[in-house]
Amino acid sequence: MPCRGDSCLKTSVFWWIKRIMSLGMSQNTIQRSGTKVTFPLVWTNTCCSHPLYRQSELIEENNLGVKNAAQRKLYDELGIVAEDVPIDQFVPLGRILYKAPSDGKWGEHELDYLVFIVRDVALHPNPEEVADVKYVTKEQLKEIVRKADAGEDGIKLSPWFRLVVDNFLFDWWNKVENDTLSEAVNMSIHNLT
């Protein structure tokens, strides 16, 4: 959740959020809408959101609340219907603690659940949430990261996505290809601040 000013980045208060990574035939990346308060028009993971304060999203057992929130938000942002992303197919892989300034006025300080799902789905992006969508291969994602690092083509990556790419994503991708994704599960909190 965005917080205003540097004070939110210096305090110990942080927000709980889930980040969804999805692989179908390739990694699904989105460009955030230009209307977003924090990190507008940057490229990021498939979907991000905060759980709502509702019973179905507060269930701790087997991370069911996080999975329910992920399913809801995939519909909200990308128009993916629940039947195409069954709850039992979501794999919570870990949690990260991170913080990042946005534009000098806003920033984020969050505990993120990293949730993975492998499905081929039809997308109907919500323009208030998503400016563009790309399916990329590992090599294409590496090239996008290189361009972002070099400042080429105006490509910018969200700070949380960059942390996930640098620390986890390619290993997870290999495990998906080898049908060993369950080996990657580590629900301890990775402090990446």
N, C-alpha and C positions, 0 to 999 in steps of 0.2 A: 504494500500500500504506500502511495507516495506520502512523504512527510516534507514539511516546508523548512527550508533553511539548513544550515550546517549543524544546528543543535540536534537534529534527529540522527545525524551520522555520528555524533560524539556520545550519545547516551547509550545506555545498555538496553533500552526498550527496542524490541524488534517485532515484526509482524510475521504471522504464519501464512505461508502460501504454498501452492503446489505448482510445479512446472511439469508439463507433459511433453514427453518426447515420443514421436511416433515413427515407426518404420513400416512402410508397405513395401513397394518395390524399391524404394529408396527413402532417405530421410526427408521429412516434410519440414520445411522452414517457412516462416512467415515474416513479412515486413509489417511492423506495427503501424496502425493508422496514424496519420498526421495529426489527429485530434487528441492523441494520448497526452496526458499531462507530463508523464516521465518517458523519456526515450522515444519520442515520436519518430517514425520512419526508419527505425533501426531493424535489422534482421535478427531473428531470435528463434527459439524453439517453437514447437507446434502450437502450444497454448499455455497461458499462465492465468492464475486466478487465486483469489482468496476463498477458502470455504465460507459458506454462509452460516449464520447462527440458526441452524435448523437441525432437527433431530437426525435426519438421514446423513448429514455431513459432520456430525459430532461423534459418530461411532468409532471408537478406538480399536476394537477387536479386528485383527487382520487388516488394519488400515482401511476399513470399509468406508468410513466417512470421507477419507481422501479420495478413494476410488469413485464414490458417488459424486463428489464435487468435480472430479475430473470429467466424468461422463457428462454432467450438466454443462460444464464450460465448453467442452468440445462442440456441443450443440449451439451454445450462445455465440461463440466466436466463428466457428467454421461450418455450422449447419449440419454437423454429423449426427444422425439420429442414433438414439440409444441402442437400437437393435444391431447397429453396425459396430458398436464398441461395447460388448458385454462386460459387465463388472468383473467377472471372473478372468478376463483376459488382461486386465491392468496388472502391471508388476511394479510395485514400489521398490526402487533400487537403493535409495539412500536419502540422506538429508544434508543440506549445506547451510551454513550460516554465512551470510555475505552482506556487504553494504557498498553502496556506490552513490556518488553525487550524480545529478542529471544535468541541470542547466545553471547551477549557481543558486537557484531558488528551491529546487526540489531534489529529493534523493530517496533512496530505499535502504532499509536495514531489516533483513528478513531471515527467517528460518524457512527454507524451501524443502518440500518433499519432492523428490525427483521420481516421476512415475513414467513408466514405459508401456507402450502397447504396440503390437505389430499387427496391423490390419490394412487391407486395401479398402478404401472408403470413397464415397462421393463427397465432394466438398461444395459448400454453398456459403462462401465467406461473408461475414457481416462487415460492411464497409466502415462501420463505426469502430470496429476492432482491428480490422486487417486491411492493409493497403495492397498487398500482393502475396502470392504463395508460390513457392518453388519446391519441386521434388529434386533432390540432388543426390548424386552418388558420393561415396567417400572422397574420391579424387576431386569432384566438383566442390565439395565443402572445403577441402584443403585449399583449393584455389580461391574461394571466397574469403577464407581466413587470411590468406596471403595478401589479397587485394585490400582487405580492411586494414591490415598492418601497414601496408604501403600507402594508404590513403588514395587508392585508385578507384575510379568510377563512383566516387561518393559513397562507397559501401561502408556501413558502420554496423557493428554487432553489439547487441545488448551485453552489458557486463556480466550478467549471470550466465548467459549462453556461452560467452567466451570462457568463463570458468569451467563450465561443464564440458565444453569441447576440449580444453587443455588438460583436464583432470580425469575425465571418464568416458566421453562419448565414443571415441574410436575403439576403445576396449569393449564397450557394450555392443557396438556394431559388429565387431568380430564374433562376440559370443552369440548374437542373434544368428549370424551366418552359420555358426557351428552348433546351433540349437543347445547352447549352454548358458543362456541368459540368467538362469536361476543362480549360477555360480557367482554372479556379480552383486547379489543382494548384500548390502551392508548398511543397516539402518542406524548406525552410529552417526553422530553429527560431525560432519567434516567442516572445520572452521576455516573458511576461505576469506576472512576479512583482512 
